[in-house]
Amino acid sequence: MKYIISGSKGLIGEALKKRLDKKHECVLEIDQRLGSNLLSLDSIKLTPTTQNTDIFFHLAAWCKINEGTENPSLPHLNNANGTFNALEFCRKNDINKFVYMSSSRVLSEEENPYTASKKYGEHLCEAYRQCYGIDFLVIRPSTVYGEHHDLTTRLLTKWAINSLTNKPLVIYGDKDKTLDFTHVDDFVDGIELLINNWGKAKNKSFDICGNDCRKLSDVAKYIFHKEPVFKEPEIAQPQRVKVDISKMREFGFDPKIKLEEGVERLIEFYETEGKKWLS
């Protein structure tokens, strides 16, 4: 299988590419950290070597909800326009499979520019299926974390760094705020299951989590061994997140890495090879 991937240098993108490369051929990476951008996809031309690409994995996105609320153009340009450009690239280059990384936040009642941009992307996938025959998977991750220094400043990444540098662990909400955590290895397992069962899974949406819903106050005290600092909830941010993975169970999905183990691995990463980022 020949594939293209956007967001290949992020936490999920890097882990997914590493897994895919064991069996498949990556013909193109698109990531700002590599000097390429979804907003300039028109300038990228497939060569004879990269033609006949089978599938496009679209992971690149603006993921910081609070910054997107302050500046709505960020999720609009990077997520809404970025997804449109990715699908247009597929249409023009006869790539008939598309994997779209949405977000579990679209399942919450709260609406913000980020969730709106992700919902738009989901609808666009269906539009391109009906109009141009591009089959898709919509995948909605939930609080993915892992041993990777990710520039999107994910919660557990930030907390790991703060715990090692004696800085506070901040919760924007109350003591009952919850998130459903997912280790990146389990998450990539889920993606791989869906790809391997494309015929049954295509043109549907799937919520993927580690089936490990926790109160953030408990995570701070019992895993990071620190009392959290509570602040007012951020605008239009969900306070109770619990994801249903029953559809994934049908494909044999069984997340294995509980939060205690995952955080221990994350802390160890920052104490060793990730130590350079602690400052």
N, C-alpha and C positions, 0 to 999 in steps of 0.2 A: 504494500500500500504506500502510495506517495501522499504526503500531507504537507499542509501549510499551517503554521501556528502564529497567532498574534499574542503578545504578552508573554513571550517565552522566557523572560528573565524574572518574572514574578514568582512568588512562592508556588502557586499551583502550576504555572506554566513550566517552570524548571523541572518540577517533579514529574509532570505528565510527559514532557519531552524525553526525559531520561528513561521513562518506562516504554514509550513508543519506539524509541531508537533501538531497542533490543530486537525488534521484529520488522520495523518499517523505516521508510526513507523520508527524512525531512528535506523538502526541496526549497523551503523559504521560511525564514523567521522574520517577524515584524515586531519590533520593540523599540521604544524611544532610547533605551539604553544601548541599542545597537546602531542608533542613528537613523532608524526607519520609523515611519509613522502611518497609522491608518488614514490620516487626513490627506496624505499624499500618495495613496495607493495607485492613482492614475499614472504616476510616473514609473511604476514597476511593471515591466513587461516580462512575461514568462518566456523562457528560452526553450529550444528544442529539448533540453535536458529536463526542464521543469514542467513541460506540458504534460497533458494527460494526468493531472493531479486528481486524486480521488476524493480528498476531504479537506475542509478548512476548519481548524479549531480556533474559535474566536474567544480569546480570554482577556485581551487588553481592555482596560476600562479605567475610568476615574472612580475610585472606591471610597473616598473620604466624604461621608455623608454630611458632616458638619461644614466642611469647606464648600461643598456643593450647594448647601443651603445659603451660605453667605454669598456665593458667586455662582448662580444657576447656569451660567454659560459653560462652566467646566464639565458637568455631566452631560449637558446638551451637545457640546462639540465632540467630546471624547467618546461618549457612550451612544447617544442617538445618531449623530452623524457618522461616528466611527463604525457602528454596526451597519448602517446603510451602505457605507463605502465597501465594507467587507462583503456584503451580499451582492453588491453590484459587481465587484471583482469576480465573484463566483459566476454570476450570470454571464459576464463577458468572456470568461475563460473556460466555460463549460465544466465547472466544478459542481457536481450534483449532490454533494453531501456537506452539511454545515452543522457544526456543534457550537451552540451559543451558551455562554456562561452568563446566566441571569443572576438572581439573588433571592435568598429566602426572605429578604425584607419585603418583597412584593406581596407576600402572603399576609403582612400585617395591615392593620387599619390605618396606620399613620402614612401620610403621603408627603413626599418631598421631591425635589428635582431629581435626585438619584433614582428613587423607585420609579418615578415617571419615565425616566430614560430607559430603565431596564424593562418596564412593561411595554414601551414602544418597540424595543428590540424583539420581544417575544411575538408581538403582533406582526412585525415585519417578517419574521421567519415564516409565519403562516401565509402571509401575502405572497412571498416569493415561492412558496410551495405551490399555491394555487395558480399563480400566474406564470411561473417559469419552471416548475417541476423540480425545484431544489428541495430534497428531503432534509429534515433537520432533527436535532435533539435540543431541547431546552433543559438545561441543568441548573438547579438552584442550590448553590452551596450555602452552608450555615457556619459562620465563625470558624473558618479553616485556619489552622496554625501548624507550625512545624519548625524544624531546625534549619532556618534560612533567615538571613537578614533582609527583611522585605521593606521596601521604601514606602509602602502604604501605611506603615506604623500600625499594624494590627494590635488588638488589645493585649493578647498574651505576650507578644514580642515586647511591647512597651513595658508591661508589668515585669517581665523577666529582667529587662535592662534596669528598670527602676529598683527592683529588689536587690540587685547586685551592686548598685551605686548609691544605695541608701536614700532613695527618693520615694515620695508617697505613691500609693496605688489609688488612683482617683476613679470613683464610680459616679457617673452622671445619672443619678436616679436614687431610689431608696434601697433599703436592705433586702427587698424581695425581687429586685431586678434579676431577670434570668437570661441566659443565652444557651443555645444548643451547640456544643463544641464538636469540632471534627478535626482529627489529625489528618494531615495531608496524605499520608500513606493510605489510610482508609478511603479518603475521598477519591484518589486516583484508582483504587480498586473498583470503586463504583463506576467511574467513567469507563474503565476497561470492560467491565461486565456489559455495559450498554452497547459499546462498540462491537463487542463480540456477538451480541444478539440484536444487531441492527434491524433485521427484518421485523422483529417483534416490537422493538423499542421506537422505531423511527416515527417522527411527526407527533411526538408526545413530550410532555414536560415531566421532569423527575426532581423531587426534593431529596437532597443528600445531606445527611448529618451523621455524626458519630453516635447518635442515640444516647447522648450524654448531657442532658439538660441540667444546669447548675445555677444556683444563686451566686451572683458575683461576690457578694459579701462572704460566702462560704469559701469560694475559691481563694480570695485574698487571705483569709485567716488560716485556713487549714492546709492549703497547698503552698502558698507563698509565705505563710507565717507572719503576716503583717496585718494590722488593722487598716481598713481602707478609709479614705477621705471621701465623704459624700458631698456632691454638689448638685445644683438644680439640673433636672433633665434637659438635654439639648432639644432644640426645636424639632418636632415631628420625628423623634427617634423612638422606636418601639421599646417598651419596658419589659414585656413578657414575650420571649421567643421560645417556642417549642415546635419542632418540625416532625412531621409524620413521614416515615420511610417505608410504609407498607407496600407501596408500588415497587420500591427497590428490593424488598424482601422476595418478591416474585421472581427475581433474577438471581437469587441466592446471595444477596448482599448481607454481610454480617460484620459490621465494624468491630475491630478487636482492640484498639488502643484507647484505654481509658485516660481520663484527664491527668491523673496522678503520674502515670508513666510518661505521657506526652510532655508534661511540664518538666519532669525530671530530665528528659532528653533535651528539651529546649534550654534549660539552665546549664546543662553540661556543654551544649554547643557554645553558649556565650562565655563560659569559663575557659574554653579551649580555642578552637579556630575562630570563633566569633568575638574573641576578647578585644580585638582592635576597634570594635564599634561601641564599646562600653563608654567611651569618653564622649 
